[in-house]
Amino acid sequence: MKYILLLILILTPKMAMSDFFKNITNLIENNTNRLSYGVSVADINNDNNFEFIVAGFRYPNLALGFRDGVLKNLINNSIFSDEKRSTIGVASCDIDQDGIEETYFLNTDTYSGEKKYSDRLLNFNKEITDLFELPKNQKNLNLTAGRSVVCVDRKGDGKYGFYVANYGGPTRFYELNNDLIRDIAPDLKIDKITGGRAVVAGHILGNKMDIFAANERGPNFLYFNDKDQFYNVSTEYNTDDVLQNGRGTTLSDFLYRGSLDIINGNWEGFHRIFVNNETTFNDMASKDFRVPSRIRTIISADFDNDGYDEIFMNNIGEPNKLFKILENGKISQIKISNALEKNGLGTGAAVADIDNDGILELLISHGESGPQPLSLFKSNINNKKFLRIAPKTTYGAPARGATVILVTNKRRHAKTIDAGSGYLCQMEPVAHYGFRKNEIVKNVIIKWTDGSINEYKVNDLNKTYVFKKGL
């Protein structure tokens, strides 16, 4: 018996360290049961540090920043917290060209069709104000039940708008001029009525920001941005997936070749990895990846800094999954214990290096069918090399929708500066790379939202480089 106990004591630390993730949920201050939904990442208080913005469904919205060794709520403001409304989707970007991102909170107090409370569009310049509350903007309120919202720099000039995926009502596309909010979706002919779910935007087909919308009870949309107008080419490119019900969606360079593909989860249906072959998209999902699940959020990121991206699949009411994207379109499932969350009611998730140590943190929100606390995880690694690239617009805001391509002796790896993804969510506006063995960086290429390209030399690893358009 003594020998058995000794063996357990010796092996237990090794077994604990062998799991891919470590659970650091204890770092979240005042982490109580709540109904949470979407999560976005932005520097919401303009202090050069990111915060996790967590949508609360009749619970307060949160802005969780890393301070004094813990993740704590940094904003106590009634308009921001907004606990009487039912917030599910959230995204941030600079819509007024002041270099500071505004935040769109999408509220849904009914399942489909007309809703009671409109969305919020918050400006953080001096004090927190809701631009939708201005009298001149009352006629353009979104009073349709929505799901996701994504930022789109339609013209490539650093002037962002918000594409709002609604359910049982017309899609919205909001742009701002002199604090006047205008829905231009009818002018763009994208005011479709469908079961809108997840939306992503970036360099999918062309040189400007295209839009992919994963829908329910109807075909997906793939909008090609041609001369600042959008044309649905989903059928031509084989992404309409009419028999499935879209949920978590993200952009990822599946073949490490320098261009973006679409990873799309379907609710209790076959999950897809749509790989762009120039004239069409081919589904390269493996048999294991394709298995149907109650999927909510999908994230593609290099959690363990080994130079290969992982795909995290957040499910609701059943175990989560993790896959590693290997070479030549091969993926391998990673067994996890932490972040498995067999009984988790996952509704949203986002990644960011919230504590600035070069390793990504994964925040998972829960709710919908029952209140649960947030969860926080990070990979079980030490001393691995990384590189972080943060492109900025000419106005100094995150260049969401830009593409960063890392060129090394082993790969040409594209990452999007996230404009909105996962499902209801939005990741940090940074391209985060880990490194493979004996890998040497040649240069970094940034493809801006207007299609222009700049190349940059990086001399040092383990740091964040900020590159501003035009400099």
C-alpha positions as CSV (number, residue, x, y, z in Angstrom):
1,M,0.0,0.0,0.0
2,K,2.9,2.4,0.8
3,Y,4.4,1.8,-2.6
4,I,1.1,2.4,-4.3
5,L,0.6,5.7,-2.5
6,L,4.1,6.7,-3.4
7,L,3.5,5.9,-7.0
8,I,0.3,8.0,-7.0
9,L,2.2,11.0,-5.5
10,I,4.9,10.7,-8.1
11,L,2.6,10.4,-11.1
12,T,-0.2,12.8,-10.1
13,P,1.8,16.0,-10.9
14,K,2.9,14.6,-14.3
15,M,-0.7,13.5,-15.1
16,A,-2.0,17.0,-14.2
17,M,0.6,18.6,-16.4
18,S,-0.2,16.3,-19.3
19,D,-3.5,17.9,-20.1
20,F,-3.5,20.4,-23.0
21,F,-5.2,23.2,-21.0
22,K,-4.9,24.3,-17.4
23,N,-7.9,25.6,-15.6
24,I,-7.3,29.2,-14.4
25,T,-11.0,30.0,-13.7
26,N,-10.0,30.9,-10.2
27,L,-8.5,34.2,-11.6
28,I,-12.0,35.5,-12.4
29,E,-13.1,37.9,-9.7
30,N,-16.8,37.6,-8.5
31,N,-17.5,34.8,-10.9
32,T,-21.1,34.0,-10.1
33,N,-23.7,32.0,-11.9
34,R,-25.3,34.0,-14.8
35,L,-26.7,33.8,-18.3
36,S,-24.0,34.9,-20.6
37,Y,-23.7,34.8,-24.4
38,G,-21.3,36.4,-26.8
39,V,-17.7,37.5,-25.9
40,S,-15.6,40.1,-27.8
41,V,-12.1,41.4,-27.1
42,A,-11.2,45.1,-27.3
43,D,-9.4,47.9,-25.5
44,I,-12.6,49.3,-24.3
45,N,-11.2,51.9,-21.9
46,N,-8.3,52.9,-24.2
47,D,-5.5,52.0,-21.7
48,N,-3.5,49.8,-24.2
49,N,-4.7,46.6,-22.6
50,F,-7.4,44.3,-23.9
51,E,-10.6,43.4,-22.1
52,F,-13.1,40.5,-22.5
53,I,-16.5,42.0,-23.2
54,V,-19.1,39.5,-22.0
55,A,-22.8,39.9,-23.1
56,G,-25.3,39.3,-20.3
57,F,-28.8,38.0,-21.0
58,R,-30.8,40.0,-18.4
59,Y,-27.5,40.0,-16.4
60,P,-24.9,42.8,-16.5
61,N,-22.6,43.1,-19.5
62,L,-19.0,42.8,-18.3
63,A,-15.6,44.3,-19.3
64,L,-13.1,41.9,-17.8
65,G,-9.5,43.2,-17.7
66,F,-6.4,41.6,-16.1
67,R,-5.4,43.7,-13.1
68,D,-3.4,42.8,-10.0
69,G,-3.2,39.2,-11.0
70,V,-7.0,38.7,-11.5
71,L,-9.6,39.2,-14.2
72,K,-12.0,41.8,-12.9
73,N,-14.9,43.9,-14.2
74,L,-13.6,47.4,-15.1
75,I,-16.8,49.2,-16.1
76,N,-19.7,50.0,-13.7
77,N,-22.0,52.0,-15.9
78,S,-25.7,51.5,-16.3
79,I,-25.8,52.0,-20.1
80,F,-23.0,49.6,-20.5
81,S,-24.2,47.0,-17.9
82,D,-27.7,47.2,-19.3
83,E,-28.9,44.2,-17.2
84,K,-32.6,44.7,-18.1
85,R,-32.0,43.9,-21.8
86,S,-31.2,40.5,-23.3
87,T,-27.8,40.9,-24.9
88,I,-26.4,38.0,-26.9
89,G,-24.0,39.3,-29.7
90,V,-21.2,41.8,-29.4
91,A,-18.5,43.3,-31.6
92,S,-16.2,46.3,-31.6
93,C,-14.6,48.5,-34.3
94,D,-13.9,52.2,-35.1
95,I,-17.0,53.5,-37.0
96,D,-16.3,57.2,-36.5
97,Q,-12.6,57.3,-37.4
98,D,-11.4,58.7,-34.1
99,G,-9.0,55.8,-33.4
100,I,-11.2,54.4,-30.6
101,E,-13.4,51.4,-31.1
102,E,-17.2,51.6,-30.6
103,T,-19.1,48.5,-29.3
104,Y,-22.3,47.1,-30.8
105,F,-24.4,45.1,-28.3
106,L,-27.1,43.0,-30.1
107,N,-30.2,42.5,-27.9
108,T,-32.7,39.7,-28.5
109,D,-35.7,39.5,-26.2
110,T,-37.7,37.2,-28.5
111,Y,-36.7,34.2,-30.5
112,S,-37.7,35.5,-33.9
113,G,-39.2,38.6,-35.6
114,E,-40.1,41.8,-33.8
115,K,-38.5,42.5,-30.4
116,K,-39.1,45.0,-27.7
117,Y,-35.7,46.5,-27.0
118,S,-33.4,47.8,-29.6
119,D,-29.6,47.2,-29.8
120,R,-27.0,49.5,-28.3
121,L,-24.1,51.2,-30.2
122,L,-21.8,52.5,-27.5
123,N,-19.3,55.3,-27.9
124,F,-16.5,55.5,-25.3
125,N,-14.7,58.7,-26.4
126,K,-15.3,60.8,-23.2
127,E,-18.3,59.2,-21.5
128,I,-20.3,56.2,-22.4
129,T,-23.2,57.1,-24.7
130,D,-25.6,55.1,-26.9
131,L,-25.7,56.5,-30.4
132,F,-29.0,54.8,-31.0
133,E,-30.6,56.9,-28.3
134,L,-30.0,60.1,-30.2
135,P,-33.3,61.5,-31.5
136,K,-32.1,61.5,-35.1
137,N,-31.3,57.8,-34.9
138,Q,-34.6,56.5,-33.5
139,K,-36.0,55.7,-37.0
140,N,-33.1,53.3,-37.7
141,L,-33.4,51.1,-34.6
142,N,-33.0,47.4,-35.0
143,L,-36.2,46.0,-33.6
144,T,-35.8,42.5,-35.1
145,A,-34.5,39.5,-33.1
146,G,-30.8,39.2,-34.0
147,R,-27.9,36.7,-33.5
148,S,-24.5,37.9,-34.6
149,V,-22.8,41.2,-35.6
150,V,-19.6,41.7,-37.6
151,C,-17.5,44.7,-38.5
152,V,-17.0,45.5,-42.2
153,D,-14.7,48.1,-43.7
154,R,-16.7,48.1,-46.9
155,K,-14.6,50.6,-48.9
156,G,-11.3,49.8,-47.3
157,D,-10.8,53.3,-46.0
158,G,-10.8,52.5,-42.2
159,K,-14.5,53.5,-41.9
160,Y,-16.3,50.5,-40.5
161,G,-19.9,49.5,-40.5
162,F,-21.9,46.8,-38.7
163,Y,-23.5,43.9,-40.5
164,V,-26.3,42.5,-38.2
165,A,-27.6,39.0,-38.8
166,N,-31.2,39.0,-37.8
167,Y,-33.6,36.1,-37.3
168,G,-37.0,36.3,-39.0
169,G,-36.4,39.9,-40.2
170,P,-34.2,41.9,-42.6
171,T,-30.4,41.9,-42.3
172,R,-29.0,45.3,-41.3
173,F,-25.9,47.1,-42.4
174,Y,-25.3,50.2,-40.3
175,E,-22.8,53.0,-41.2
176,L,-22.3,56.3,-39.3
177,N,-21.9,59.8,-40.6
178,N,-21.7,62.8,-38.2
179,D,-23.4,60.6,-35.5
180,L,-26.2,59.7,-37.9
181,I,-26.8,56.0,-38.1
182,R,-28.1,54.8,-41.4
183,D,-29.1,51.2,-42.5
184,I,-27.8,50.9,-46.0
185,A,-28.6,47.2,-46.4
186,P,-31.6,47.9,-48.7
187,D,-29.3,50.1,-50.9
188,L,-26.7,47.2,-51.0
189,K,-29.5,44.7,-51.6
190,I,-28.4,42.5,-48.7
191,D,-31.5,43.1,-46.5
192,K,-32.4,39.4,-46.7
193,I,-34.9,37.8,-44.4
194,T,-33.6,34.5,-43.1
195,G,-32.6,32.6,-40.0
196,G,-29.4,34.5,-39.5
197,R,-26.7,33.0,-37.2
198,A,-22.9,33.4,-37.4
199,V,-21.1,36.0,-39.6
200,V,-17.5,36.5,-40.5
201,A,-15.8,39.1,-42.7
202,G,-12.4,39.4,-44.2
203,H,-10.3,38.5,-47.3
204,I,-12.3,35.5,-48.3
205,L,-12.4,36.0,-52.1
206,G,-11.1,39.4,-53.1
207,N,-9.0,42.3,-52.1
208,K,-11.6,43.9,-49.9
209,M,-13.7,42.6,-47.0
210,D,-16.1,39.9,-48.1
211,I,-18.8,38.5,-45.8
212,F,-19.8,34.9,-45.1
213,A,-23.1,34.4,-43.2
214,A,-24.0,31.0,-41.8
215,N,-27.8,30.7,-41.7
216,E,-30.4,28.4,-40.3
217,R,-33.4,27.1,-42.3
218,G,-32.0,28.5,-45.5
219,P,-28.8,28.7,-47.5
220,N,-25.7,30.5,-46.3
221,F,-24.6,33.7,-47.9
222,L,-21.2,34.4,-49.4
223,Y,-21.0,38.1,-50.3
224,F,-18.2,39.1,-52.7
225,N,-17.2,42.7,-52.3
226,D,-16.9,44.2,-55.7
227,K,-16.5,48.0,-55.9
228,D,-18.0,48.4,-52.4
229,Q,-21.1,46.4,-53.3
230,F,-21.9,42.9,-52.2
231,Y,-22.9,40.0,-54.5
232,N,-24.0,36.6,-53.2
233,V,-21.9,33.9,-54.8
234,S,-22.5,31.2,-52.3
235,T,-24.1,28.7,-54.7
236,E,-21.3,29.2,-57.3
237,Y,-18.6,28.6,-54.6
238,N,-20.4,25.6,-53.0
239,T,-20.9,27.2,-49.5
240,D,-24.7,27.5,-49.4
241,D,-25.1,24.2,-47.4
242,V,-28.9,24.3,-47.7
243,L,-29.6,21.2,-45.6
244,Q,-27.6,22.4,-42.6
245,N,-28.2,24.9,-39.8
246,G,-25.2,27.2,-39.3
247,R,-23.6,28.1,-36.0
248,G,-20.0,28.7,-35.0
249,T,-17.8,30.0,-37.9
250,T,-14.3,31.3,-38.2
251,L,-11.6,32.1,-40.8
252,S,-8.4,30.1,-40.8
253,D,-5.5,29.2,-43.1
254,F,-6.2,25.5,-43.2
255,L,-3.3,24.6,-45.6
256,Y,-0.7,27.1,-44.3
257,R,-0.4,28.6,-47.7
258,G,-1.1,32.3,-47.1
259,S,-4.9,32.5,-47.7
260,L,-8.0,32.1,-45.6
261,D,-10.6,29.3,-45.5
262,I,-13.9,29.0,-43.7
263,I,-14.4,26.7,-40.8
264,N,-18.2,26.3,-40.2
265,G,-20.0,24.4,-37.5
266,N,-23.7,23.3,-38.1
267,W,-26.2,22.7,-35.3
268,E,-26.5,18.9,-34.8
269,G,-25.3,18.6,-38.4
270,F,-22.1,18.0,-40.3
271,H,-19.3,20.4,-39.6
272,R,-17.4,21.9,-42.5
273,I,-13.9,23.0,-43.4
274,F,-14.5,25.0,-46.6
275,V,-11.1,25.3,-48.3
276,N,-10.8,27.9,-51.1
277,N,-9.5,26.3,-54.4
278,E,-9.9,29.6,-56.3
279,T,-13.0,28.5,-58.4
280,T,-14.9,26.8,-55.5
281,F,-14.7,25.7,-51.9
282,N,-14.1,22.0,-51.1
283,D,-15.1,20.5,-47.7
284,M,-11.9,19.0,-46.3
285,A,-13.3,18.2,-42.9
286,S,-12.2,14.8,-41.6
287,K,-14.6,12.1,-40.5
288,D,-13.9,12.9,-36.8
289,F,-14.3,16.6,-37.2
290,R,-17.5,16.3,-39.2
291,V,-19.4,14.4,-36.4
292,P,-22.6,16.4,-35.6
293,S,-22.8,18.2,-32.2
294,R,-24.7,20.9,-30.4
295,I,-22.1,23.4,-31.6
296,R,-22.0,27.0,-30.5
297,T,-18.5,28.6,-30.9
298,I,-15.6,27.7,-33.2
299,I,-12.2,29.2,-32.6
300,S,-9.0,28.7,-34.6
301,A,-5.8,29.8,-32.8
302,D,-2.4,28.5,-31.8
303,F,-3.0,27.9,-28.1
304,D,0.3,26.0,-27.4
305,N,2.6,28.2,-29.5
306,D,3.9,25.2,-31.5
307,G,3.3,26.8,-34.9
308,Y,0.2,24.7,-35.7
309,D,-3.3,26.1,-35.1
310,E,-5.9,24.3,-33.1
311,I,-9.6,24.3,-33.6
312,F,-11.6,24.6,-30.4
313,M,-15.3,23.5,-30.7
314,N,-17.5,24.8,-27.9
315,N,-20.7,22.8,-27.5
316,I,-23.7,23.4,-25.3
317,G,-24.8,20.5,-23.1
318,E,-22.2,18.1,-24.3
319,P,-18.4,17.8,-24.3
320,N,-16.2,20.3,-26.1
321,K,-13.6,19.2,-28.7
322,L,-10.1,20.3,-29.7
323,F,-8.3,19.5,-33.0
324,K,-4.8,20.4,-34.3
325,I,-4.4,21.5,-37.9
326,L,-1.4,19.6,-39.2
327,E,0.3,19.8,-42.6
328,N,-1.4,19.0,-46.0
329,G,-5.0,19.3,-44.7
330,K,-4.6,16.7,-41.9
331,I,-6.1,17.3,-38.5
332,S,-5.8,15.4,-35.3
333,Q,-8.1,15.3,-32.3
334,I,-6.5,16.2,-29.0
335,K,-7.9,14.6,-25.9
336,I,-8.7,17.2,-23.2
337,S,-9.9,17.1,-19.6
338,N,-9.8,20.7,-18.7
339,A,-12.1,22.7,-21.0
340,L,-14.0,19.5,-21.8
341,E,-17.0,20.8,-19.8
342,K,-19.2,17.8,-20.2
343,N,-22.1,19.5,-18.5
344,G,-21.2,23.0,-19.7
345,L,-23.9,25.2,-21.3
346,G,-21.5,26.9,-23.6
347,T,-22.9,29.9,-25.4
348,G,-19.8,31.9,-26.4
349,A,-16.0,32.0,-26.3
350,A,-13.1,34.2,-27.3
351,V,-9.3,34.2,-27.1
352,A,-6.8,36.9,-26.2
353,D,-3.4,37.2,-24.5
354,I,-5.2,39.0,-21.7
355,D,-2.2,38.9,-19.2
356,N,0.5,39.8,-21.9
357,D,2.6,36.7,-21.3
358,G,2.6,35.5,-24.9
359,I,0.2,32.6,-24.3
360,L,-3.5,32.9,-25.3
361,E,-6.3,32.7,-22.7
362,L,-9.6,31.1,-23.6
363,L,-12.7,32.5,-22.0
364,I,-15.9,30.5,-22.2
365,S,-19.3,31.9,-21.4
366,H,-22.4,29.8,-20.4
367,G,-26.1,30.2,-20.1
368,E,-29.2,29.9,-22.3
369,S,-30.9,27.0,-20.5
370,G,-29.4,27.6,-17.1
371,P,-27.1,30.1,-15.2
372,Q,-23.4,29.0,-15.0
373,P,-20.2,30.9,-14.2
374,L,-17.6,31.8,-16.8
375,S,-14.5,29.6,-17.4
376,L,-10.9,30.5,-18.2
377,F,-8.2,28.3,-19.6
378,K,-4.7,28.5,-21.1
379,S,-2.3,26.0,-22.6
380,N,0.0,24.0,-20.3
381,I,3.3,25.3,-21.8
382,N,6.4,27.2,-20.8
383,N,9.1,29.1,-22.7
384,K,7.8,28.7,-26.2
385,K,8.5,31.3,-28.8
386,F,5.8,33.6,-30.1
387,L,5.2,36.6,-32.4
388,R,2.2,39.0,-32.3
389,I,1.3,41.4,-35.1
390,A,-1.2,44.2,-34.4
391,P,-2.1,46.2,-37.6
392,K,-3.7,49.6,-37.1
393,T,-5.7,51.8,-39.5
394,T,-4.6,55.2,-40.5
395,Y,-6.7,56.5,-37.6
396,G,-4.9,54.3,-35.1
397,A,-7.7,51.8,-34.4
398,P,-7.3,48.0,-34.9
399,A,-7.4,47.2,-38.6
400,R,-10.1,44.5,-38.2
401,G,-10.5,42.5,-41.4
402,A,-6.9,42.9,-42.5
403,T,-4.9,39.8,-43.2
404,V,-1.4,39.1,-41.7
405,I,0.8,36.5,-43.4
406,L,3.8,35.1,-41.6
407,V,6.5,33.9,-44.1
408,T,9.1,31.5,-42.8
409,N,11.3,28.7,-44.1
410,K,8.5,26.3,-43.2
411,R,5.2,28.0,-44.0
412,R,3.2,30.9,-45.3
413,H,0.6,31.4,-42.7
414,A,-2.4,33.8,-43.0
415,K,-4.4,35.0,-40.1
416,T,-7.3,37.5,-40.1
417,I,-7.5,40.4,-37.7
418,D,-10.8,39.3,-36.4
419,A,-13.9,41.4,-37.3
420,G,-16.4,39.1,-35.6
421,S,-16.5,35.3,-35.5
422,G,-17.0,32.2,-33.4
423,Y,-20.8,32.9,-33.2
424,L,-22.0,35.9,-31.3
425,C,-18.3,36.7,-30.6
426,Q,-15.1,38.4,-31.7
427,M,-11.5,37.6,-31.0
428,E,-8.6,39.9,-30.1
429,P,-7.4,42.1,-33.0
430,V,-4.0,40.5,-33.2
431,A,-2.4,37.8,-35.3
432,H,-0.8,35.5,-32.8
433,Y,1.9,33.0,-34.0
434,G,3.8,30.2,-32.2
435,F,6.9,28.6,-33.8
436,R,7.9,25.3,-35.1
437,K,11.3,23.6,-34.4
438,N,14.2,25.3,-36.4
439,E,11.8,27.8,-37.9
440,I,13.2,31.1,-39.3
441,V,11.1,34.2,-40.0
442,K,11.7,35.8,-43.4
443,N,9.1,38.6,-43.2
444,V,5.6,39.5,-42.4
445,I,3.1,40.7,-45.0
446,I,0.0,42.7,-44.2
447,K,-2.9,42.9,-46.6
448,W,-5.0,45.9,-45.6
449,T,-8.7,46.2,-46.0
450,D,-8.3,48.1,-49.3
451,G,-6.2,45.3,-50.8
452,S,-2.9,47.1,-50.6
453,I,0.1,45.1,-49.3
454,N,3.1,46.0,-47.1
455,E,6.0,43.8,-46.1
456,Y,7.8,44.2,-42.8
457,K,11.0,42.8,-41.3
458,V,10.8,41.5,-37.7
459,N,14.1,41.1,-35.9
460,D,13.0,39.8,-32.5
461,L,10.5,37.2,-31.3
462,N,8.5,37.1,-28.1
463,K,7.0,40.6,-28.6
464,T,4.1,42.4,-30.2
465,Y,4.7,44.5,-33.3
466,V,2.3,47.3,-34.1
467,F,2.2,48.4,-37.7
468,K,0.1,51.4,-38.8
469,K,-1.3,51.7,-42.3
470,G,0.5,54.3,-44.4
471,L,3.7,54.3,-42.2
